[in-house]
């Protein structure tokens, strides 16, 4: 079974959490926004929010400056 992360297929494991995806994909940027199936997942939930089978996950890098 797979999930989609930023449009790319990734293997899904039962009990997988947002933090697992970030670690596997080596996302280390401090300013990230995560959406799972269109639902915003707050940073405080990254260690506990379970990724469902066949999920569509968006990891968005926020850019600031001026």
C-alpha positions as CSV (number, residue, x, y, z in Angstrom):
1,X,0.0,0.0,0.0
2,X,1.2,3.5,-0.8
3,X,0.5,7.1,0.0
4,X,1.3,10.2,-2.0
5,X,3.7,12.8,-0.6
6,X,3.9,15.9,-2.7
7,X,2.8,14.0,-5.7
8,X,5.3,11.1,-5.3
9,X,4.4,7.6,-4.2
10,X,5.7,6.4,-0.9
11,X,5.3,3.1,1.0
12,X,2.6,3.2,3.7
13,X,3.0,1.3,7.0
14,X,0.2,0.8,9.6
15,X,0.5,3.3,12.4
16,X,2.6,5.7,10.3
17,X,2.6,9.2,11.7
18,X,3.4,12.6,10.1
19,X,6.7,12.7,11.9
20,X,7.6,9.3,10.3
21,X,7.2,10.9,6.8
22,X,9.3,13.9,7.7
23,X,12.1,11.6,9.0
24,X,12.0,9.2,6.0
25,X,11.9,12.0,3.5
26,X,14.6,14.0,5.4
27,X,12.4,17.2,5.7
28,X,14.4,19.4,8.2
29,X,13.2,22.9,7.2
30,X,11.8,24.6,10.3
31,X,8.8,26.3,8.6
32,X,6.6,23.5,7.2
33,X,2.9,23.2,6.8
34,X,1.5,19.7,6.6
35,X,-1.9,18.7,5.1
36,X,-3.3,15.2,5.0
37,X,-6.2,14.7,2.6
38,X,-6.7,18.5,2.6
39,X,-6.8,18.8,6.4
40,X,-4.2,20.9,8.1
41,X,-2.2,19.0,10.7
42,X,-0.8,21.3,13.5
43,X,2.8,20.9,14.5
44,X,1.8,19.7,18.0
45,X,0.0,16.7,16.3
46,X,2.9,15.6,14.1
47,X,4.0,12.9,16.5
48,X,0.5,11.5,17.0
49,X,-1.4,12.1,13.8
50,X,-1.8,8.8,12.0
51,X,-1.6,8.7,8.2
52,X,-4.5,6.7,6.7
53,X,-4.0,4.3,3.8
54,X,-4.0,5.9,0.4
55,X,-3.6,9.4,1.9
56,X,-2.6,12.4,-0.1
57,X,0.0,14.3,2.0
58,X,1.3,17.8,1.2
59,X,4.4,19.1,2.8
60,X,4.7,22.8,2.1
61,X,7.8,24.8,2.8
62,X,7.0,28.4,3.9
63,X,9.2,31.1,2.6
64,X,9.6,34.5,4.3
65,X,11.5,37.6,3.6
66,X,11.0,41.0,2.2
